[in-house]
Amino acid sequence: MDRIERILKALNVSDQGTILRQPEIDKVIQHIREYKNPLFQNIPRRKGSGDAWYVNRRTPGSTAATFVADTGSFTEDTGDYAQVAFGYKTLGTKGKVSRRLQAQGRTYQDVLASEIEGKTLDLKNFEDWAYIWGSTATSANEFDGLNVLIAGTQVVATTTSTSGDDLTLALMDELVDKCASEPDLLVSSKTGRRKLNALIQANQQYVNVVEIKGGAKVISYNNIPLLVSSNVTDEMTYSGSDVSSSTGGATSAIFALDTTYLWVGELSPLTIEPLAKSSSQYDEFEEYCDEAIVLANTKMCAKLAGIVI
């Protein structure tokens, strides 16, 4: 028997050699994670390395440029640079299939596949939540999500009242204009989408629809596609200037993103790894990835907060 074949036979899943198996990047698992996940599909993903993604942010000097006489000298005013680190965080889940469930199932593969699919869907939803609400201040194990990364100076407030106010097209224009460049994605709740859709219909004959990555067709505002996330809640608590909590209130928010300056740094892609058996009772597996959201320029994204739902 060929040497490689003998090694592969020795590492069969039914043997103790399971502990030596390498992690596996399953394309089917990746597909389940991406399916009907527009935020994941439309925020760019870039391969990372090291312990964090480092960005050098420049603060310009007070003198941008000057006019001088023919023999005059220019004024030196160098900008300042600050290095910002976006640390990679590990996101994962663990599943197991019991001995009895294996016996009761149609086949072991069917039972295991169902559990892996279910755990992948759980991870997908939590990852989407983290993209919006992740906060290293709340937990050192989390990366900062959009709600934290978008600075207070980039928040458009509907009103100073903590009860919030209605969405208007003027506020939407202000949100888009708040970005130093032209944003290419808007993210809202389903209710926020309905409210914006109604406003557009009341002011023009039809609502523009655009196709985004993944093949989905979504409504747009000023040709900027509007994505929906179930984790952009309609129960946000509004402080009168920004979102103070994702729950406990009756307002929502819309995020404007420029994905030239916003991306997901991916240290390791979603990986599934079978665990060595420590008992006959269960077969266990883990799914995990290491990533962080990177915002290279804080002026390129914005948030509209305090929308009454």
Buried (B, 14 or more C-beta within 10 A) or exposed (E): EEEEEEEEEEBEEEEEBBEEBEEEBBEEBBEBBBEEBBBBBBBEEEEBEEEBBBBEBEEEEEEEEEEEEEEEEEEEEEEEEEEBEBBBBEBBBEBBBEEEBBEEBEEBEEBBBEBBBEBBBEBBBBBBBBBBBBBBEEEEEBBBBBBBBBBEEBBBBBBEEBEBBEBEBEBBEBBBEBBBEBBBBBBBBEBBBBBBBEBBEEEEEEBBEEEBEEEBEBBBBEEBBBBBBEBBBBBBBBBBBBBBBBEEBBBBBBBBBBBBBBBBBBBBBBBBBBBEBEEEEBBBBBBBBBBBBBBBBBBBBBBBBBBBB
